[in-house]
Amino acid sequence: MKRKILFLCLCVNIFFANAQVIDGLNARLFQIKHKSDTIYFIKTDTCTTKAKPTIIFIQGSQPIPLISDFGDNFKHINAFNFDYEGLSKEYNFVIISMPNIPPIVESYRMNNQGAFLPDTACQTCYDSLYRQYNYLDKYVERAEIVLKFLQKQKWVDKNKIAVFGHSQGSYIAVKLAEKNPIISAVGYSSGNPAGRFASYFYEININLMQQQITPQDAQNQADGLIEYFIQTNKGIDLYPEYKNADLPKTTTSFSFPFWQNLIQLKTPIYITYGTLNYESALPCQLLPVYFELYGKTNYKINSFVGCGHNFEEFDENGTPNYEKTQWNEAITDFIEWWKNLEN
């Protein structure tokens, strides 16, 4: 009898979710209590009676809140750089909060990169619990809890659940799909199949090719990175004075190579990147070769020529224009590809 009561309590703890309509937005905010964690997530469109295909959008890194509050009832969903309001007529978009970051934050409580500040007097101090929970398996665990909740909702078409991960979120999206076959499609956006740490080596070699550093400087920097990673992999925090830096567990968890994960993934996958985002473009351009070698066919690759990490365009001087991006094209092409999988 005690076991039954305990099991019931656990189920309530995990799957009971409070929901509220967000003032100023056509969206609902949910929260799920799980152990010592509170998981917040947004569902676009306040309607909860119509079952629609649902896309779990997993954002990139940094402790950026779901919503910025600018006052006068003006709010903005930070991770959505596309026309989610138009698409929400036919699709639910769900986005999950970062660990221990309030879902709605006044704009003055964020730094110039949009990160939440527990203390505005320190512009480079991040929440300590966020930093502790900022690793791959924790994000997958939290996303699974939300996914299980979604499967029980009448406003979710259970046969049409996809996940779209951008940047850091691309790793989480693949891991989530590996463990949950109910996910019918994966979006892998601006990810690096070689692992996050490889990006530093790409940067060194790009600087070398542009003659910004000498060959010896490049090798010295590479040697320094290797030594840093060896210490980090032992769990040693070499720079504890930096309160906004990744802890060792964060660095190592996102540095495992993802080649085999992508090759072996049974869920159809849509891979997209900007060609001027070298840390994603260089390894992603190799993926069709590896897919061909292993006989993988359930994928699409869509490159955005002349665009950067967030699909931003560049002017003739090479300056990025973040007001002009190809985000709408990336999302709508993913949706069309997903729809065509059913045919």
ABEGO torsion letter per residue (X at the ends): XAAAAAAAAAAAAAABBBBBBBBGBBBBBBBBBBEABBBBBBBBEABAABBBBBBBBBBBBEBBBABBBAEGGBBBBAABABBAAAAAAABBBBBBBBBGBBABBBAAABBAAGBBBABAABAABBBAAAAAABBAAAAAAAAAAAAAAAAABAABBAABBBBBBBEAAAAAAAAAAAABAABABBBBBGBBAAEAAAAAAAAAAAAAAAGABBAAAAAAAAAAAAAAAAAAAAGBBABAABAABBBAAAAAAAABBAAAAAAABABBBBBBBBAABAAAAAAAAAAAAAAAAAGBABBBBBBBBGBBAAGBBBBAAGBBBAABBAAAAAAAAAAAAAAAAAX
